[in-house]
Amino acid sequence: MDRVFRIGGKPMKQLSEQEVLFFKEEGYLIKRQIMDPKLMTRARERMWANAPAHIRPDAPDTWIGPTEPYRDDHGNVRGGYSWKFRQIGGEGWIIRMLATDPAIWQMVEQLLGIGNVTVPDRIRGIYCILPQGDVPEKPTTCHTDGHPFHLGAVGYIDDVQPGGGGFIVWPKSHRRFYFDFNSSHRSEPTEKHQQDIDHFNHQPYIDCHGQAGDIVFWHHRLAHAAGHNRSRQIRKAVLYDFRRKDMEQVMEEPPSQDMWRDWPGIPS
C-alpha cells in the first residue's frame, strides 16, 4: 500500500519552506484547491442522498436549522445546526480524497516523517453546519481536542463564504496549549488550560473560509471552533486526524521541551 503514496518512487516536497515555517509559528496552514473535483462531486451527491427528509437540495429554505432533535441513525448524526454524515467515512474513495491522495499524503509525511504516519482506514465523514437564519448571533468560543492525534485536516467539498461556518482558529495558541497538558497528546489538562481558554476567547481569531478543494491543516493543540453559519449555504467539510505510528508510546509521555520533537519536517 505504501507505494500508492509515491510519485515515481521518490518523495516530493509539496510544502515550501515558507509554508512550513508559517505552520510552525501560526499552528495552521491552508492549501488551496488540492482535493479531486470529481471526488468532491461524488461526496456532495452522497451527502444529499442521505440528507434528513426535510432537507432538499432544490429548496434552500429547508437548509436553515435547527434540524430535528438529536438523532444518530447508524452514523448519520443530526441535531441542532449540526449534521455529521459519518457512515461514509470508511469508503476508500473518500479516504483518498482527503487523506491518501499522493500530493496530500506527501504534505503530511513532509511534516511528520516518511513512513511514520498511520495509513487511515476511515476519515471522520462529511460534517455539515446548517445556516442559522435570523437568530441572534452567539459569541464564538474556542476549545482544544481531547483525542490523541498529531495533525488535523479540514477539507471543504463546497465553497465556504466568510461567516459561513468555516473552521475557526486562534493563531499561535498551539504554542501555549501544548504545555497545558500533563500528556503530550491525551486530554489531561492542567489548571492553566482553562486560564488560556479564557485568554484566547478574548483574542482575535481567523475564519478559514475558502473554496471547494481547500484543506486547513492544523496542529493538534491549536485552539479552534466550528464557526457559526450566518450564510444561506450549508457548510460541507470532510475531517481527518493524522497520527504517527508511535502514538501509543508518545501519548504516555509528558509534553517535550521541544514541542516539534515528533515533527521531522519542522526545524526546532
Secondary structure, 3 states (H helix, E strand, C coil): CHHHHCECCECCCCCCHHHHHHHHHHCEEEECCCCCHHHHHHHHHHHHHCCCCCCCCCCHHHHCCCCCCCEECCCEEEECCEEEECHHHHCHHHHHHHHHCHHHHHHHHHHHCCCCECCCCCCCEEEEECCCCCCCCCCCCCECCCCCCCEEEEEECCCECCCECCEEECCCCHHHHHHHECCCCCCCECHHHHHHHHHHCCCCCEEECECCCCEEEEECCCCEEECCECCCCCEEEEEEEECECCHHHHCCCCCCCCCCCCCCCCCC
